[in-house]
Amino acid sequence: MKKVIVSLAVITLIVLTSAFSPILGKLVTKTGHVNFFSHTAVEDITADNYKVMSTLETSTGELIYSVPMQSFEFEKSMMQKHFNSSKFLDTKQFPKAKFKGMINNLSDVDFAADGSYTANVTGDLTIHGVTKSLTQDATITVAGAEITVDVVMDITLADYEIAFKKGKPSTNVAKTVKATIKTVYK
């Protein structure tokens, strides 16, 4: 009987320790969210994508995102058609946007302690087959067994060779769009 009680105590201790221990190592999510917003005098355009895949390596600071471009959802079907067309994002030829970077100030982020941390991230963003280096601040929030990374950034479409040359879409789409990215790792 003593062995059973001791065994149960050990198992309980292991379960409790693992349940409340911080998440460390390589974290993966397949349900990240990207929202982009375009504002012009003619109209506002917004789209959401909830199929963003991302990994965060807490020991090295490596951060990777993969965004399936055809998964953006628009309010109007015509917006989605223009977005995916060969004259704009050409999502058949360029099905994913990708980011691969590193947290520069990893020592300022404590993945084992609840709190909110500002992370400075440098890496390469590839959209529409064009890769550009960028440095961006992100907010990392640690809350128990959950780590959230939030980023808000402006993307100048011409930097990635994205532009409507003429017609209605050229006046309806902003030259710079705001992208809001949220990934939650559990």
Secondary structure, 3 states (H helix, E strand, C coil): CHHHHHHHHHHHHHHHHHHHCCCCCEEEEEEEEEEEEEECCCCEEEEEEEEEEEEEECCCCEEEEEEEHHHCEECCHHHHHHHHCCCCCCCCCCCEEEEEEEECCHHHCCCCCCEEEEEEEEEEEEECCEEEEEEEEEEEEEECCEEEEEEEEEEEHHHHCCCCCCCHHHHHCCCEEEEEEEEEEC
